[in-house]
Amino acid sequence: MPTHEASATMATPLPLPPRDLGRWPTWSRALLSGSATLWLIITLAGQLFFAAYVAKVYGGSAMAGEYERWSKILPRGFDAKDPVGTAMLGLHLLLAVTWVLSGVLQLMPVLRRRAPQLHRWNGRAFIGFALVLAIGGLWLVWVRGGVVGDLSQHLAISVNALLILACATMAWRTARSRQFLAHRRWALRLFVVASGVWFFRVGLMAWMALHRRPLGFDPATFQGPFLTVLALSVYIVLPLLLLQLYLFAKDRGGIALQLSATLAIGVVTLTTTAGTLAAVAGMWLPRMAQ
């Protein structure tokens, strides 16, 4: 071999053998999947309790003919001078309960595998309920009025309704075109944005449990910087951002990204758990017992 070729060969560094990561890739994927599953279980359990609360308090009052009890909780609940608005509110509450029940069924993988026909029909109901809830929410805020909060909270709710409409449309279109992977992801996006009202309540109760007082807002007017930040966060930003982080880490992430996503989901799971327990003990159970 010529001298200059030998020198070039010796100067070129040999490729390093791939680093043996052992079981870390498997563990990081398992931790990511497990954290997401735990969060979903806690969220669905909390939503089921919330649905039971709505059915018991509002549905029970309606069945007993005691509609005026709605006004003890909602600023503008039952209004004898506004039968259309009262009926729309009642329909909104009823659909909220049915949407939660439909969502629990739709997010059960065993239903998709063993009863695909039921999964498809329940999926249509899940999307339909979400669409009607979004439109009804906009009507209640901007037409009927009387919703608590300031303009920033109303705008956040409105953007959330538009996100629901967009995600529901995409979930429907991808299902119709048999793009099932994309459909499942749009259905997940629909679930997290349509859960914004529940996230707001749970986030508020977690904050109250942490500080033991209404810090950052006025409970009389239900206005203040904390409620503005909370509304913008849970109605628009955080649920979609966290879901996208999970999907990206699951698809393309390495160990570091998967562990980071797991940590983020873990923090949200702890907050969700604390807020749910505080809501159950401090708000939903006491009202259900009345």
N, C-alpha and C positions, 0 to 999 in steps of 0.2 A: 504494500500500500504506500502511495507517495506520502512524504512527510507532512505536507500541508493538509492532506485529507485526514491523517491520523490525529493531527493537532486539533482540527475542527471537530472530529468525533469525540476526542477527550474533553473539549471545552463545552460540548453540548450536554446539559444536565439530563440525566435519565429521568423519565416520568416516575413520580412517586406512586407506590401502590395505593389503591383506595383504602381510606381509613376505615377500620372495622368499628362500626357504631354499635355492634352487638344488637341488643333488643330495643334500643332507644326508639327507632322508628315505629316499631310495633306498639310500644308503650305510649308514645306521644299520640298516635292515632286513636288508641283505645281510650286515653284520658280525654281527648277531644270529644269523641263520640259519647263517652259516659257523662261528661259534664253537660252536653247538650240534652241528652236524654233526661238527666235529673232535673234540669231547668224546665223542660217541657212537662214532666210529671207534676212538679210543684205548681206550675202555671195552670195546667188543666184542672188540678184539684182546687186551686183557688178560684178559678172561674166557675167551676161547678157549685162551689159554696155561694158565690156571688149570685148565680142564677137561682139557687134555692132561696136566697134572701129576697131577690126581686119577686119571685113567684109567691113567696109567703106574705111579704109585706104589701106589695101592690096588688097582686092577684087575689090574695085573701081579702083585702079591703074591698076590692071590686065585687067579689062574690058575695060579700056580706052587705053590699050596698053602702059602704062607708067610704065613699070616694074622697070625702073631705080629709081623711087621714093622709092622702098624698101630699096635701099642702103643708103638713107638719114637717115634711122632709124636703120637698122641692119648693123653691121660691114661687113658682107658678105651676102648681100641680093641678088639682081639680078647679075648674072655673065654670060655674053654671051658666055664665053669660057667653061662654065660648065652647059650645058643644063639639064643634069640629076640631078645635085645638086639643080639647081633652081627649077626644077619640084618637087623634093622631098620636098623642103622648102614650095612651094606653096601648096602641098598636106597636109603638116603638119599644115599649117595655116588654111586650109579649115576644116580639121578634128577637130582642136581645137574649131572652131565655132560650128560644129555639135555636138561635145561632150558636150559642155555647154548646148545647147538646149536639148539634150537627157537627161542630168543630171537633168535639171529643171523638165522635165516631170516625170522622174523616181522617184524623191523624193516627188512627190505629192501623199499623201495617197489616195485621192479621185480617182486617176487613177487606183490604185491597187484594190480598192473596186469595182468600177463601170465598169472598162474596163480591166479585168485581161488579156485578150488576147493581147491587145495593150501593157499592162505593160510588158508582157513576151517578145514580139518582140522588144520593145524599150530597154528592159534590155539586150537582146543579142547585139543590136547595141551599147549600152553604154559600155559594156565590150569589144566588138570588136574595137570600136574607141580607147579606152584606150590602148589596146594592141598595135595597130598600132602606136599610138602616142609615146608610150614608146620605141618601137623598132626604130622608126624614129628619136626620140630624141638622142638615142645612136649613130645612124649613123651620124647625123648632128654634134655631138660633136667630135667623134673620127675618122670619115672617111672624111667627107667633111671639117671639121675644120672651123676656123674663128669665133668661138663663143666667146663672150666676157668673161672676168674673168680669174682667174688663175686655177691651177691644183686642188686646194681644192674645188672650185666651180664646176668644171667639175666632180670631183669624187662624190660630193654630188648629182649632177644631175643624175649621173649613178646609184648610190645606190637607188635614188628615182625611176628610171625606173625599177630596179629589184623589188622593193617593189610593183610597179604597176602590174608587171607581176605576182607576187605571189598572190596579193589580187584578181586580175582578175581571176586567175585560181581557187582560193578557192571559189569565188562568183559563178562561173560557176558550179563547182563540187557540192557544197551544194544545188544549185537550182536543178540540175539534180537528186540528191538523195532525193529531197523533204524535206530537212532539212531547213525549211523556216526561222526559227528564226536565225539560224547560217548564212543562206544566206543573210538576211537583214543586219546582222552585218558585214559580209565580204564586202557587197556592200557599206556600209558606210565607211569602211576602204579604199576601192578603191576610193571612192569619195574624201576623205581628202588627200590621197597621190597623186592622179592625179591632185589635185588642187595646188600642190606645186609651180608651175610656177606663178600662180596667187597670192598665198600667198607671194612669194618673192617680187613681184612688189608692193603689198600693204604694206608689212612690210617696204620696202625701202622708200616708199613715206611717211609713218607715221613717220619714223625716220627723214626724211628731213623736214617734217612739224614741228616737235618738235624742231629741232636744227637750222633750217633756213640756213643750209649750209651742204656740204658733209663731215660730221664729221666721221673720222675713215676709210676713203677710198679715193683713188685718182679717181676722175671722168674721167680723161683722159684715164687711163688704166683699170678702173673699177676693181681695186684690192685693198685689204686692210683688216685689221682684222675684221672690222664690217661686211663686205660682207661675209667673211669666216664663222663667227658665224651665220649670218642670213641664209646662205645657208644650213649649217648643221642643223640648228634649224627647218626651215620650210620644207625642203626637206625630212628630216629623222625623227626628234625627236618629235617636239611639236604637230603636228596634230594627230598622232597616240596616243601619251601620253594623250592628252586632251580628245580624244574620249574614250580611255580606262577608264580614270577617270570618265567620265560621265556614261558609261555603268556600271561600278562597283558600283558607288553611286546609280544609279537607281535600280540595282538588289539587292544589299546587304547592302547598306550604311544606317547608322542611320542619325539622324538629323544633327549632327555635320559634317559628311562627305558630306551629300547632300548640306548643306549650303556652305561648303568649295568649292565644285565643282561648285556651282552656282557663287560664287565670282570669281573663276578662269575663268569661261566662260564669266562672265561680263567684266573682264579686257580685255580678248581677243576680245570681241565684241566691246568695245570702241576703241581698237587699229585698228580693222578691219574697223570700221566706219570712223575713222580719216584717215587711209591710203587710203580707197576707195575714199573718198571725195577729198583728195589731188591728187590722181591719175586722177580722172575725171577732176578736175579744172586745174591741172597743166600739165597734159600730154595728156590724151586721147581727151578731147574736143578741145584743140587748134589744134591738128593734124587733127582731123576730119573736122575742119573748113577750113583747108588750101585747 
